[in-house]
Amino acid sequence: MQTPPAEWLAAATFSEMLVAHARTGRTALVSSEGKLSYGELLCHAQGLSEWLDVLHVPRGQVVPALLTTQADAVALVLAGYLSGRPVAPLGARATPRELIACVQPLGAS
C-alpha cells in the first residue's frame, strides 16, 4: 500500500482532500465507460452542480436520484455534496412501490 502524499494528509476537509487529489492527475475511478482522474471527476461534478442550479434546486434540498454504478452517478453524488444538495441515491432496480416508500418521506413528488 502506498503512503498518501503529504498534501493529502494536510487536507483539513473532504473538499480540500479532493482538490489535493485533483492536482495529482491520479485516477479517481474506473468503470465500464473508462477511467476518470480526480480533476475530471471534479469538473464533471461542477457541471452537474450547475445543472442543479438551472433546475432551481435550493441548497439544502435533498435530491432523490435513480443511480447506477457509472461515473455519472458518482459525479452527481459529489455535486450534491459540494453544492449543499445531498443526493439520496435510489436503486435503479427498485420497484415503483419501493421508490415511493423512499421518496415520500423526503417531501419530493
C-alpha positions in Angstrom: 0.0 0.0 0.0 1.3 3.4 -0.9 1.7 6.2 1.6 -0.5 9.2 0.7 1.3 12.4 -0.4 1.8 14.9 2.4 -0.7 17.4 0.8 -3.4 14.8 1.1 -2.7 14.3 4.8 -2.6 18.0 5.4 -6.1 18.5 4.0 -8.4 19.6 6.8 -11.7 18.9 4.9 -13.0 16.4 2.4 -13.3 19.2 -0.2 -9.6 20.1 0.4 -8.6 16.4 0.0 -10.5 16.2 -3.3 -8.7 19.3 -4.6 -5.3 17.9 -3.5 -6.2 14.6 -5.3 -7.2 16.6 -8.4 -3.7 18.2 -8.6 -2.0 14.8 -8.8 -3.7 13.6 -12.0 -4.3 10.2 -10.5 -7.2 8.0 -11.4 -10.3 8.6 -9.2 -12.5 5.8 -10.6 -12.7 3.1 -13.2 -15.9 2.0 -14.8 -17.1 0.3 -17.9 -17.0 3.7 -19.5 -13.3 4.1 -18.8 -11.2 6.0 -16.3 -11.7 9.4 -14.8 -9.0 11.4 -13.0 -9.9 13.3 -9.8 -9.7 16.5 -11.8 -12.1 15.1 -14.5 -14.4 13.9 -11.8 -14.5 17.3 -10.1 -15.1 19.0 -13.4 -18.0 16.7 -14.2 -19.4 17.3 -10.6 -19.1 21.0 -11.1 -21.1 20.8 -14.3 -23.8 18.7 -12.6 -23.9 21.2 -9.7 -24.6 24.0 -12.3 -27.3 21.7 -13.8 -28.9 21.6 -10.3 -28.8 25.4 -10.3 -30.6 25.5 -13.7 -33.3 23.2 -12.2 -33.6 25.7 -9.3 -32.9 23.0 -6.7 -32.4 25.0 -3.5 -29.4 24.4 -1.3 -30.2 22.0 1.5 -32.9 20.3 -0.6 -32.4 16.5 -0.7 -32.3 15.3 -4.3 -33.6 11.8 -4.8 -31.9 10.2 -7.8 -32.1 6.8 -9.5 -28.4 5.9 -9.7 -26.3 3.2 -11.2 -22.7 2.4 -10.6 -21.5 4.5 -13.5 -19.2 7.6 -13.3 -22.2 10.0 -13.8 -23.7 8.7 -10.6 -20.5 9.2 -8.6 -20.2 12.7 -10.0 -23.8 13.5 -9.1 -23.4 12.4 -5.5 -20.2 14.5 -5.4 -22.0 17.5 -7.0 -24.7 17.2 -4.3 -22.1 17.2 -1.6 -20.1 20.1 -3.0 -23.2 22.3 -3.7 -25.1 21.6 -0.4 -27.8 19.5 -2.0 -27.5 16.0 -0.6 -28.3 13.3 -3.1 -30.4 10.4 -1.9 -29.4 7.5 -4.1 -32.2 5.2 -5.1 -31.6 1.8 -6.6 -32.3 1.7 -10.3 -33.7 -1.8 -9.9 -36.2 -0.8 -7.2 -39.9 -1.3 -7.8 -42.3 1.7 -8.0 -43.7 0.8 -4.6 -40.1 0.7 -3.1 -39.3 4.1 -4.8 -42.4 5.7 -3.4 -41.6 4.5 0.1 -38.2 6.1 -0.2 -39.2 9.4 -1.8 -42.3 10.3 0.2 -40.6 11.0 3.5 -38.3 13.4 1.6 -41.3 15.5 0.6 -40.4 15.0 -3.0 -43.1 14.4 -5.6 
